Amino acid sequence: MSLQPVYDIAEICARQGITHAVISPGSRNAAITLAFTRHKDIKTFVIPDERSAGFIALGLALQLGAPVAIVCTSGTAAFNLAPAVAEAFFQQVPLLVLTADRPPEWIGQQDGQAIFQRNIFGPHVKQAYELPVSRIHPDEIWHINRLVNQAILLARALPRGPVHLNVPFREPFYPASATEKTTYTNQVRIIREVPSAGTMTKEEATALAYELRSFHRIVLVAGQMPRDESLLSAVQNLPEKLVVLADITANLNDLKTVFVQYDMALAHAPEAWKEDLQPDLLITFGNHILSKHLKLYLRKHRPAGHWHVQPQGDVPDVFQSLTRIIRCTPASFCQWLSTATVSEHQTRYAAKWRRLSNLTAAGIESFLNIPASSELHLTRALLQNLPAHSHLHLANSMSVRYAAMMIQPARHVVVHSNRGTSGIDGCTSTAVGHSLAHSALHVLLTGDLAFFYDRNAFWHNYPLPNLRIAVLNNHGGLIFKLIDGPAHLPEADEYFVTQQQLTAKHLCAEFGFEYIPVRKPADIPAGINKLLAPGPTAKILELESRVSDNVSIFESLKHHIRQTYATQISLAAH
């Protein structure tokens, strides 16, 4: 059976702008593997663990801003891609997932490595296609070409996301001889698509401007987004009387005009203050919001109007108040908003938010001025010392929450986090994928459970001289001592916190990384400097601490913030 249409999959990918592919070894996927590895315009990475491979491909796609191909063999190999595929779907990252498969007649017949792969990822892909098992008839070749082109265009179309191509093979699926060349069809058909402009019409802008004047308490909330220089510029040009709350993953942290520590504020501010801050118009753009307190606040204190700005795709109603969907890019909307007329009542309203923002930042800073070997102190030191133009990666659970509390206006530091599904399973692998695609400094802040869970992120042959990792090792899952429910259960330590005694020292020796232990407060500045200094290999800084100590410090911080607020009469003071 001809393998030429399979080889041409790589040619179509290359001409459609896919320049990177992640491959996990196998036999059934041999033809696809050869197609990609022998193509001069595609850079390939071999990652044995499919779960890690999926997240490394995710990191590559995020860094490149373009689709990345993933190739694996049949059977449970495909299932191991599922966590990364789900994260890509909810984070809107383009992936082209190519899974080799048994021919349909052998599915469910006790043949080896044969499972039900058709639609294996369910609704976690934008679309799933099955390629023809026969590749001889001209219509079959046309069919394969059409599906591959269609899959790539769909992965790239807004909202972006993963697309699955299941490729069944009958034997033989290797070339007839070791010397047989892999060739590509010169005139292979490529289907192009002209993207939408993503801007409002004049009629839409006029209608919105008229409606905008009826609101006096406007709040903008920015969710997770890749860094966008045009959006940064547009938000910076917004009138100061507009309130902008930016998630740490919104990549607006360069701007001193945005409020990034609102989660801590809304968690501990007096109820009267929160009632006084209720908006009458909420404008949102971007994806996921980390702050649970913001979600609860806006669901309780609902605005009269809620506009969501998104060029295409389904729009979630996470605050339960959605009234209008505006189909344009966030950058073009903010550019329009910077020229629109906003009520003068907004000035006093924005001053209240600024006062709360300043009180919160001052309270956090005064608390952390007392040295301690805590995860909070290490996080602040790390964020304060990140070089300009570096990339900060935040693992899920406490790491991303610590950073959201500590973040301050930074010099072009790009923030990444797997907030699509908020799992801990591929945080390290995703950071590895970023570092393989980009020579800038990539720094991962992670907890011990997320770090050890994903240790196969390093099981490959590619150097990582630009990767730095800070491990907050409290030998368990700290968050289960902080959230309501499990903290006081007698089973908490064993079944929720999951106490463990590993350290990163032996892992560093195994993979040839530099190991930097931190034991006491005086070690933190020197350790951070050593971590961020140039070097020939990856470096891992590890702060070992106890869950109980970190819980105590975290609770003390919350008490300190509440005391800071208690000293103020009202938000309107001064």
Rosetta blueprint (number, residue, H / E / L):
1 M L
2 S L
3 L L
4 Q H
5 P H
6 V H
7 Y H
8 D H
9 I H
10 A H
11 E H
12 I H
13 C H
14 A H
15 R H
16 Q L
17 G L
18 I L
19 T L
20 H E
21 A E
22 V E
23 I E
24 S L
25 P L
26 G L
27 S L
28 R L
29 N L
30 A H
31 A H
32 I H
33 T H
34 L H
35 A H
36 F H
37 T H
38 R L
39 H L
40 K L
41 D L
42 I L
43 K E
44 T E
45 F E
46 V E
47 I L
48 P L
49 D L
50 E H
51 R H
52 S H
53 A H
54 G H
55 F H
56 I H
57 A H
58 L H
59 G H
60 L H
61 A H
62 L H
63 Q H
64 L H
65 G L
66 A L
67 P L
68 V E
69 A E
70 I E
71 V E
72 C E
73 T L
74 S L
75 G L
76 T H
77 A H
78 A H
79 F H
80 N L
81 L L
82 A H
83 P H
84 A H
85 V H
86 A H
87 E H
88 A H
89 F H
90 F H
91 Q H
92 Q L
93 V L
94 P L
95 L E
96 L E
97 V E
98 L E
99 T E
100 A E
101 D E
102 R L
103 P L
104 P H
105 E H
106 W H
107 I L
108 G L
109 Q L
110 Q L
111 D L
112 G L
113 Q L
114 A L
115 I L
116 F L
117 Q L
118 R L
119 N L
120 I L
121 F L
122 G H
123 P H
124 H H
125 V L
126 K L
127 Q E
128 A E
129 Y E
130 E E
131 L L
132 P L
133 V L
134 S L
135 R L
136 I L
137 H L
138 P H
139 D H
140 E H
141 I H
142 W H
143 H H
144 I H
145 N H
146 R H
147 L H
148 V H
149 N H
150 Q H
151 A H
152 I H
153 L H
154 L H
155 A H
156 R H
157 A L
158 L L
159 P L
160 R L
161 G L
162 P E
163 V E
164 H E
165 L E
166 N E
167 V E
168 P E
169 F L
170 R L
171 E L
172 P L
173 F L
174 Y L
175 P L
176 A L
177 S L
178 A L
179 T L
180 E L
181 K L
182 T L
183 T L
184 Y L
185 T L
186 N L
187 Q L
188 V L
189 R L
190 I L
191 I L
192 R L
193 E L
194 V L
195 P L
196 S L
197 A L
198 G L
199 T L
200 M L
201 T L
202 K H
203 E H
204 E H
205 A H
206 T H
207 A H
208 L H
209 A H
210 Y H
211 E H
212 L H
213 R L
214 S L
215 F L
216 H L
217 R L
218 I E
219 V E
220 L E
221 V E
222 A E
223 G L
224 Q L
225 M L
226 P L
227 R L
228 D L
229 E H
230 S H
231 L H
232 L H
233 S H
234 A H
235 V H
236 Q H
237 N L
238 L L
239 P L
240 E L
241 K L
242 L L
243 V E
244 V E
245 L E
246 A E
247 D L
248 I H
249 T H
250 A H
251 N L
252 L L
253 N L
254 D L
255 L L
256 K L
257 T L
258 V L
259 F E
260 V L
261 Q L
262 Y H
263 D H
264 M H
265 A H
266 L H
267 A H
268 H H
269 A L
270 P L
271 E H
272 A H
273 W H
274 K H
275 E H
276 D H
277 L L
278 Q L
279 P L
280 D L
281 L E
282 L E
283 I E
284 T E
285 F E
286 G L
287 N L
288 H L
289 I L
290 L L
291 S L
292 K H
293 H H
294 L H
295 K H
296 L H
297 Y H
298 L H
299 R H
300 K H
301 H L
302 R L
303 P L
304 A L
305 G E
306 H E
307 W E
308 H E
309 V E
310 Q L
311 P L
312 Q L
313 G L
314 D L
315 V L
316 P L
317 D L
318 V L
319 F L
320 Q L
321 S L
322 L L
323 T L
324 R E
325 I E
326 I E
327 R L
328 C L
329 T L
330 P H
331 A H
332 S H
333 F H
334 C H
335 Q H
336 W H
337 L H
338 S L
339 T L
340 A L
341 T L
342 V L
343 S L
344 E L
345 H H
346 Q H
347 T H
348 R H
349 Y H
350 A H
351 A H
352 K H
353 W H
354 R H
355 R H
356 L H
357 S H
358 N H
359 L H
360 T H
361 A H
362 A H
363 G H
364 I H
365 E H
366 S H
367 F H
368 L H
369 N L
370 I L
371 P L
372 A L
373 S L
374 S L
375 E H
376 L H
377 H H
378 L H
379 T H
380 R H
381 A H
382 L H
383 L H
384 Q H
385 N H
386 L L
387 P L
388 A L
389 H L
390 S L
391 H E
392 L E
393 H E
394 L E
395 A L
396 N L
397 S L
398 M H
399 S H
400 V H
401 R H
402 Y H
403 A H
404 A H
405 M H
406 M H
407 I L
408 Q L
409 P L
410 A L
411 R L
412 H L
413 V L
414 V E
415 V E
416 H E
417 S E
418 N L
419 R L
420 G L
421 T L
422 S L
423 G L
424 I L
425 D L
426 G L
427 C H
428 T H
429 S H
430 T H
431 A H
432 V H
433 G H
434 H H
435 S H
436 L H
437 A H
438 H L
439 S L
440 A L
441 L L
442 H E
443 V E
444 L E
445 L E
446 T E
447 G E
448 D H
449 L H
450 A H
451 F H
452 F H
453 Y H
454 D L
455 R H
456 N H
457 A H
458 F H
459 W L
460 H L
461 N L
462 Y L
463 P L
464 L L
465 P L
466 N L
467 L E
468 R E
469 I E
470 A E
471 V E
472 L E
473 N E
474 N L
475 H L
476 G L
477 G L
478 L H
479 I H
480 F H
481 K H
482 L L
483 I L
484 D L
485 G L
486 P L
487 A L
488 H L
489 L L
490 P L
491 E L
492 A H
493 D H
494 E H
495 Y H
496 F H
497 V H
498 T L
499 Q L
500 Q L
501 Q L
502 L L
503 T L
504 A L
505 K H
506 H H
507 L H
508 C H
509 A H
510 E H
511 F H
512 G L
513 F L
514 E E
515 Y E
516 I E
517 P E
518 V E
519 R L
520 K L
521 P L
522 A L
523 D H
524 I H
525 P H
526 A H
527 G H
528 I H
529 N H
530 K H
531 L H
532 L H
533 A L
534 P L
535 G L
536 P L
537 T L
538 A L
539 K E
540 I E
541 L E
542 E E
543 L E
544 E E
545 S L
546 R L
547 V H
548 S H
549 D H
550 N H
551 V H
552 S H
553 I H
554 F H
555 E H
556 S H
557 L H
558 K H
559 H H
560 H H
561 I H
562 R H
563 Q H
564 T H
565 Y H
566 A H
567 T L
568 Q L
569 I L
570 S L
571 L L
572 A L
573 A L
574 H L
